[in-house]
Amino acid sequence: MYPVHHTSDPYLIRPGRPSDIDRCAALNDAVHPYPGIADWTRDLFDGHPAVRHDDFLVAEPAGGGEIAATLVGIRQEWTFGGIRLPVVQVELVGTDPGHRGRGLAGLLFDALHARGTADGTALQVIEGIPYFYRRFGYEYALHIGGAPEAPAEALRALPPPSGTARPPLRPATPADAAALARVDRAVADRDVLACARDEAGWRHEISGHRQDSLARRVVLALLDEAGKVSGYLVHGRRPAPDGRLAVFAAGCADPDGWPRLAPEIQRHLAEVGTATAGPDRPFTALRLRLPATHPLAGALPQGPATRPWSWYARAGDPAALLDHWLPVLARRWREHDLRWPGDALLIDTYHQGIRLHFDDGVPVAARAEPRGAAPADTAIPPGALLQLLLGQRSPGELLDIWPDMTVSNPATAEFLEAGFPTVPPEMWAIA
């Protein structure tokens, strides 16, 4: 049980209970302008493989009787180069209009962050309202999308396939879950930030969402030349009101397999967009939530460039987050034939110091220490450190953007540039 918090009116912040499902669904339906949000709330409360009812946090008046505000933390693992990072994605943050102005969102985030500290969650992330979540310690740190739009007319221009070859894609079924989880395990070893799903997670994506849930997607199994599942494509059920059909994810166990798959993927998406459009929402383009560097984005018709959106991120313990990253840093520095000459590299985050310990030039641990305990090799503000670790910007780019980021000498600059290149994410988070 979380403690009672007091504002000008007393409210209790507590974990969700099974009996809260209808009240939370009604609150979210009332405050969020998206069809299907109530059913998505019920998805998360009931039967979701990654969420329990007590992953919701609710604020209620101390006298009980109604839910004034709520959010949910969706537990998941993000992967990069063989490391697995425990992450909580925050969703469904909402306050009843009659209870606004009392700081309830801040109290819910305080409780969520306390839970993350207790269970060792490395990172909390959230999409959402511009600027708002900076108030709770979050910073934009990870791009979403960035690939050009693919115009509908250009998609339709591809001629039909010749011959009678077996199509390399089909609707996924729950029986494909194990194969799709194997694809995610293959992707997890690459230098790309992604979100791993196990068998239960894939079964839920394929058949576990309620019919009208906002989070229900179309999942396709991509097939190799022998007809075995070797990848996946995930897209929206119909174009959005702006006419764009969203592509949320595209993964393949064979990274060289996209040229063979892309033509049939293009035909499929053109057919779906056209068939599900209507007079009130014509199909105009694909909106790819993929980086511009994704092979599928490069194989589809190129339309207008798009400005990427971004995840907010927060690390309650930046030293612990950096410690998770050490196997990747050790590999990158080894590939550049770099060995740190001393026993420690010191980072000043302006909140704390982080001592990166080395053994014979190889990083072995990252530990927090009081700020100013020793002269720092580099000063990196917390927001810049998140962008650095998650691959959004290189050290050189950050030095141009953040005047309070400093590097003491060329040797440190060389280590930072080699250890932290930009890496476009291919992130389809669990919802």
C-alpha positions in Angstrom: 0.0 0.0 0.0 1.2 3.5 -0.9 1.0 6.1 1.9 -1.7 8.7 2.0 -0.6 12.0 0.4 -2.2 15.3 1.2 -2.7 18.3 -1.0 -5.3 21.0 -0.2 -7.7 18.1 -0.2 -6.7 14.7 1.0 -6.3 11.9 -1.6 -5.1 8.4 -1.3 -2.7 7.0 -3.9 -3.0 3.2 -4.1 -2.4 0.3 -6.5 -5.3 -0.7 -8.7 -7.8 -3.4 -7.6 -9.8 -5.8 -9.9 -12.9 -3.9 -8.8 -11.5 -0.7 -10.3 -11.8 -1.9 -14.0 -15.0 -0.2 -14.9 -14.3 3.1 -13.1 -10.9 3.4 -14.7 -12.3 2.5 -18.1 -15.0 5.1 -17.7 -12.5 7.8 -16.5 -10.1 7.2 -19.4 -13.0 7.2 -21.9 -14.1 10.5 -20.5 -10.8 12.3 -20.6 -9.0 10.9 -23.6 -10.4 11.7 -27.1 -9.7 8.3 -28.7 -12.2 5.6 -29.7 -11.4 2.3 -28.1 -9.6 3.7 -25.0 -12.1 2.1 -22.6 -11.6 -1.4 -24.1 -7.8 -0.8 -24.0 -8.0 -0.1 -20.3 -9.9 -3.3 -19.9 -7.3 -5.2 -21.9 -4.6 -4.0 -19.5 -6.7 -4.8 -16.4 -7.8 -8.2 -17.4 -5.7 -10.9 -19.2 -2.7 -8.8 -20.4 0.5 -10.9 -20.0 2.7 -8.0 -19.0 0.3 -6.1 -16.7 -1.4 -6.8 -13.4 -4.3 -4.8 -11.9 -1.9 -3.4 -9.3 0.4 -2.0 -12.1 -2.3 0.7 -12.2 -2.1 3.5 -9.7 -5.2 5.4 -8.8 -5.9 8.6 -6.8 -9.1 8.7 -4.9 -10.5 11.0 -2.2 -9.7 9.8 1.3 -13.4 9.2 1.8 -13.4 6.8 -1.2 -16.3 6.4 -3.6 -14.7 7.6 -6.9 -11.4 7.5 -8.8 -10.0 11.0 -9.4 -6.9 10.1 -11.4 -5.1 7.1 -12.8 -2.1 5.9 -14.7 -0.6 2.5 -15.5 3.0 1.2 -15.8 3.5 -1.5 -18.5 6.5 -3.6 -17.7 8.7 -4.7 -20.6 12.2 -5.5 -21.7 14.0 -3.4 -24.3 17.0 -5.0 -26.0 20.2 -3.7 -27.6 23.3 -5.7 -28.6 22.5 -8.6 -26.3 21.6 -6.6 -23.2 18.1 -6.6 -21.7 16.9 -3.4 -20.1 13.9 -3.4 -17.6 11.6 -0.6 -18.7 8.2 0.6 -17.6 6.1 2.4 -20.2 3.6 4.8 -18.6 0.2 5.0 -20.2 -3.3 6.2 -19.6 -2.4 9.2 -17.5 -5.7 11.0 -16.8 -7.4 13.2 -14.2 -11.2 13.7 -13.8 -11.9 17.4 -14.6 -13.5 17.9 -11.2 -10.2 17.0 -9.5 -7.8 18.9 -11.7 -5.4 21.5 -10.3 -4.6 19.5 -7.2 -1.3 17.9 -8.3 -2.7 14.4 -8.6 -0.6 13.5 -11.7 2.5 14.5 -9.8 1.5 12.3 -6.8 0.9 9.3 -9.1 4.3 9.8 -10.8 6.0 10.0 -7.4 4.4 6.7 -6.5 5.4 5.2 -9.8 9.0 6.4 -9.4 9.2 5.0 -5.9 8.1 1.6 -7.2 10.7 1.8 -9.9 13.4 2.5 -7.3 12.3 -0.4 -5.2 12.2 -3.0 -8.0 15.2 -1.8 -10.0 13.5 -0.6 -13.1 16.2 1.1 -15.2 14.0 3.4 -17.3 10.5 4.9 -17.4 9.2 6.1 -20.7 6.1 7.8 -22.0 4.6 9.3 -25.2 2.2 12.1 -24.8 1.4 15.7 -24.3 4.1 18.1 -25.5 6.3 19.4 -22.7 4.0 18.2 -19.9 6.0 15.3 -18.6 9.1 17.4 -18.2 7.4 18.6 -15.1 7.9 15.1 -13.6 11.6 14.6 -14.5 11.3 13.3 -18.0 13.2 14.4 -21.1 12.8 13.7 -24.8 15.4 11.1 -25.4 14.4 8.6 -28.1 13.0 9.3 -31.6 9.8 7.7 -32.9 9.6 7.2 -36.7 11.4 9.6 -39.0 11.0 7.5 -42.2 9.4 9.4 -45.1 5.7 8.9 -45.8 4.8 6.5 -48.6 2.1 8.0 -50.8 -0.9 5.8 -51.5 -0.9 6.4 -55.3 2.7 5.3 -55.5 2.0 2.2 -53.4 -0.8 1.2 -55.8 1.4 1.7 -58.8 3.3 -1.5 -58.2 2.1 -4.1 -60.8 0.7 -7.5 -59.7 3.2 -10.3 -59.1 4.1 -12.6 -62.0 4.0 -16.3 -61.7 2.5 -18.4 -58.9 5.1 -18.2 -56.2 3.9 -18.5 -52.6 3.2 -15.1 -51.0 5.8 -14.3 -48.4 3.3 -13.1 -45.8 0.0 -14.1 -44.2 -2.0 -13.1 -41.2 -0.3 -14.3 -38.0 -2.1 -16.9 -35.8 -1.5 -17.7 -32.1 0.3 -20.8 -33.3 3.0 -18.5 -34.7 3.8 -17.0 -31.3 6.9 -19.1 -30.6 8.4 -18.4 -34.1 7.8 -14.7 -33.7 9.4 -14.7 -30.2 12.5 -16.4 -31.9 12.6 -13.5 -34.3 12.6 -11.0 -31.4 15.5 -12.9 -29.8 17.5 -12.6 -33.0 16.8 -8.9 -33.2 17.8 -8.5 -29.5 21.4 -9.4 -30.4 21.7 -6.6 -32.9 22.8 -3.0 -32.3 19.3 -1.7 -32.5 17.0 -0.6 -29.7 13.9 -2.8 -29.8 11.2 -4.3 -27.5 11.3 -8.0 -27.0 8.0 -10.0 -26.8 7.9 -13.6 -25.5 5.4 -16.2 -26.7 2.7 -14.9 -24.4 3.2 -11.4 -25.6 2.9 -12.4 -29.2 -0.3 -14.4 -28.5 -1.8 -11.3 -26.9 -0.8 -9.1 -29.8 -2.4 -11.5 -32.3 -5.6 -12.5 -30.5 -5.7 -11.1 -27.0 -7.0 -7.5 -27.4 -10.7 -6.8 -27.3 -12.3 -6.2 -30.7 -12.5 -2.4 -30.4 -9.4 -1.8 -28.3 -7.3 1.2 -29.3 -4.2 -1.1 -29.0 -5.4 -3.8 -31.4 -3.2 -4.1 -34.5 -3.0 -6.3 -37.6 -0.1 -8.7 -37.2 1.3 -10.5 -40.3 3.8 -13.3 -40.3 6.6 -12.9 -42.9 7.8 -16.1 -44.4 11.2 -17.3 -45.7 11.5 -19.1 -49.0 10.7 -22.4 -47.3 7.5 -21.0 -46.0 8.6 -20.8 -42.3 8.0 -17.7 -40.2 11.0 -15.4 -40.3 9.6 -12.0 -39.4 6.6 -9.8 -38.8 4.8 -6.7 -40.0 2.4 -4.8 -37.7 0.1 -2.1 -39.0 -3.1 -0.3 -38.1 -6.6 -1.7 -38.9 -7.6 1.2 -41.1 -6.3 4.7 -42.0 -6.4 7.3 -39.3 -8.7 10.3 -39.7 -5.8 12.2 -41.4 -5.8 9.4 -44.1 -2.5 7.7 -43.1 -2.3 4.0 -42.4 0.3 3.4 -39.6 3.0 0.8 -39.8 4.1 0.2 -36.2 6.8 -2.5 -36.5 8.7 -4.6 -39.1 11.2 -7.2 -37.9 13.1 -10.0 -39.7 15.4 -12.7 -38.5 17.4 -12.3 -41.7 18.3 -8.6 -42.0 19.1 -9.1 -45.7 15.6 -10.5 -46.4 13.8 -7.2 -47.0 14.3 -6.8 -50.7 12.5 -10.1 -51.3 9.7 -9.2 -48.9 9.2 -5.5 -49.7 7.1 -5.8 -52.9 4.5 -8.0 -51.4 4.4 -5.9 -48.3 3.8 -2.9 -50.5 0.9 -4.6 -52.3 -0.6 -5.7 -49.1 -0.5 -2.3 -47.4 -1.9 -0.6 -50.6 -4.8 -3.1 -50.6 -5.6 -2.7 -46.9 -5.4 1.1 -47.0 -7.7 1.2 -50.0 -10.2 -1.4 -48.7 -10.6 0.1 -45.3 -10.8 3.8 -46.4 -14.1 5.6 -46.5 -15.7 8.8 -47.7 -14.8 10.4 -44.3 -11.2 9.2 -44.3 -9.5 8.5 -47.7 -6.3 6.5 -47.8 -3.5 9.0 -48.6 -0.2 7.6 -47.3 1.6 5.2 -45.0 2.9 6.6 -41.7 5.9 4.6 -40.8 6.9 4.5 -37.1 10.3 3.3 -38.3 13.6 5.2 -38.7 14.6 6.4 -42.1 17.4 3.9 -42.0 15.1 0.9 -41.7 15.5 -1.4 -44.9 11.7 -1.5 -45.4 11.4 2.3 -45.3 14.1 2.5 -48.0 12.3 -0.1 -50.2 8.9 1.6 -50.2 8.0 4.6 -52.4 9.4 7.8 -50.9 7.1 10.7 -50.1 7.6 13.8 -48.0 10.2 13.7 -45.2 8.7 13.5 -41.8 9.9 15.0 -38.5 10.2 12.3 -35.9 8.2 12.3 -32.7 9.9 11.3 -29.5 9.6 9.2 -26.3 10.1 11.0 -23.1 12.4 9.0 -20.8 13.5 9.1 -17.1 16.2 7.2 -15.3 15.9 7.4 -11.5 19.4 6.0 -11.1 21.6 7.1 -14.1 24.5 5.1 -12.8 22.5 1.9 -12.8 21.3 2.6 -16.3 24.9 3.1 -17.4 25.9 -0.1 -15.6 23.4 -2.0 -17.8 25.2 -0.6 -20.9 28.7 -1.7 -20.0 28.8 -4.9 -22.2 28.0 -2.7 -25.2 30.5 -0.1 -24.2 33.2 -2.7 -23.7 32.6 -4.2 -27.1 32.6 -0.8 -28.9 35.8 0.3 -27.3 37.4 -3.1 -28.1 36.3 -2.7 -31.7 38.0 0.7 -31.8 41.1 -0.7 -30.0 40.6 1.7 -27.1 41.6 1.0 -23.5 41.1 3.6 -20.8 44.5 4.5 -19.3 43.3 4.9 -15.7 41.2 3.0 -13.2 38.1 5.2 -13.5 36.3 7.7 -15.8 34.3 10.3 -13.8 31.1 11.8 -15.0 29.4 14.8 -13.4 25.6 14.9 -14.0 25.1 18.1 -12.0 23.0 15.9 -9.6 25.6 13.2 -8.7 28.9 11.8 -9.8 29.2 8.6 -11.7 32.4 6.6 -11.5 33.0 4.3 -14.4 35.4 1.7 -13.0 38.0 0.0 -15.3 40.1 -3.2 -15.0 43.0 -3.3 -17.3 41.3 -0.7 -19.6 38.0 -2.5 -19.7 34.8 -1.1 -18.0 33.6 -3.3 -15.2 31.1 -1.2 -13.1 29.3 2.2 -13.0 28.6 3.5 -9.5 27.1 6.7 -8.2 29.0 8.9 -5.8 28.6 12.4 -4.3 29.1 15.1 -6.8 32.6 16.7 -6.6 34.2 13.8 -4.9 37.0 14.0 -7.6 37.6 16.1 -10.7 35.3 15.0 -13.5 36.5 13.9 -17.0 33.2 15.0 -18.5 30.1 16.8 -17.4 26.8 15.5 -18.9 23.4 16.9 -17.8 20.9 14.1 -17.1 18.8 14.8 -20.3 21.9 14.7 -22.4 23.1 11.5 -20.7 19.7 9.8 -21.6 20.0 10.9 -25.3 23.6 9.6 -25.3 22.8 6.2 -23.8 19.8 5.6 -26.0 21.6 6.5 -29.2 19.5 9.6 -30.1 22.5 11.9 -30.4 26.3 11.5 -30.6 28.6 13.2 -28.1 29.6 15.8 -30.7 26.0 16.7 -31.4 25.2 17.0 -27.7 28.2 19.3 -27.2 26.7 21.6 -29.8 23.2 21.5 -28.2 24.0 21.5 -24.4 26.4 24.3 -23.4 26.6 22.7 -19.9 28.1 19.5 -21.4 31.9 19.6 -21.3 34.7 17.2 -22.0 38.1 17.7 -20.3 40.5 16.4 -22.9 40.8 14.8 -26.4 41.2 11.3 -25.0 37.9 11.5 -23.2 36.2 12.9 -26.3 37.6 9.9 -28.3 36.2 7.4 -25.8 32.8 9.0 -25.8 32.5 9.2 -29.6 33.5 5.5 -29.9 31.2 4.4 -27.1 28.1 6.3 -28.0 27.3 6.4 -31.7 23.8 7.4 -32.9 21.6 4.3 -33.3 18.0 4.8 -34.7 15.5 2.8 -32.6 13.0 0.3 -34.0 10.8 0.5 -31.0 7.3 -1.0 -30.9 6.6 -0.8 -27.2 4.2 -3.2 -25.4 0.7 -1.9 -25.0 
